[in-house]
């Protein structure tokens, strides 16, 4: 089983909380972390933009990644949100077992 940390940027903490809570409630993510402030510099529609954003990191399994991404796209106010799955390898086996338990519990409901 492959786990992913899904890196998502949002405009504000309210959007990050809303998306994170839905993902966990719907068992698309075992948990979500919110990093409340970062500065982004990017090109959008030909102009260089600078904005403060919030980072949301959702932890999921490979077989849930597409459903999680689709759900974020439904909930997210951005026209083209950053939603990137990063495969995870190595680390605390106990934590991976916990992730698996949280995500597998969705199979029975």
N, C-alpha and C positions, 0 to 999 in steps of 0.2 A: 504494500500500500504506500502510495506517495502522498506526502503532505505538501501544501503550498501556503505561503504567506502571501496574501493578496494586498498589494500596495494600492491605495485609493487616495486621491486628493479631493478635498472639498473646500467650498468657499468659507465655511464657518463651522463652529463646533456643534451648532444645532443640527445642521445637515449630517455631520459625521455621526452624531448620536442617533439620529433617526435611522440612518442606513445601517449602522452597526447593530442597533437593537432589533431591527427587522431581520437581519441576517442570522442573528443568534436565535431569535424566537422561531424562525422558520427552519432552524437546524441546517442552514446552508454554511454556517460557520460555528466553530466550537466556542470561539471568543473573538472579541474585537478590541484592539487597542487604539486609543486616540492620542495623538501627539498634537497639542493645541496650537502650535505656532511654527510656521516655517515661511521663508520668503522664496517665492518662485520668480524666475526670470525666464520668459519664453517668447517665442514669436507666434502671434495669432493674427491671421488675416492681414499679413504683411507688416505688422507693427510689433516692435519689441514692447512687451508688457512686463510689469513688475507688480506682484500682488502678494499679500499675506494669505496663506492657505493653512488648512488643517490636514494632517495625515491620519488616515484610518488604515489599520492593518488588520485584516480578517484572516483567521486560520481555518483552513479547510482541507479536504481530500481532493485528489485528482478527479474523481468521478463526479464531484459536486462543483468543480470550477466553472463550467459553462453555465450552469443554473445560477450560481452566485453572481457571475458576471452579468448575465441577463437581468437579474433582479436589481443589481446596482444601476444598470442603465435605465430601468423603469423608474427608479426612485430619485436618481441624481438630477439636479437642476441644470448642470452644464450641458452644452451642446455636444461636446466630445470629451467626456471625463477620462481621466487616467485610471485605468483598472488593469493592473499587471500582476499576473501570477508568477511567483518566484518559488521554484522547487526548493524544498528543505531537505538537507541530509545531515546525518550525525546529530548528536546531542543527547539529551536526557531521555532514555527509554521510557521512564515513568511518565514524562510529559506527553510523549507520543501515544502512550497507552490511554492517558486521560483524553487527549484529542479524539482518539478512535472511539472511546466510550461515548463521548458527547455527540459525535456525529452519527454513530450507529444507533443511538437511541431514537433518531428520527426515522429509522427504517420500520419501527414498530407502530408509529403513530399515523 
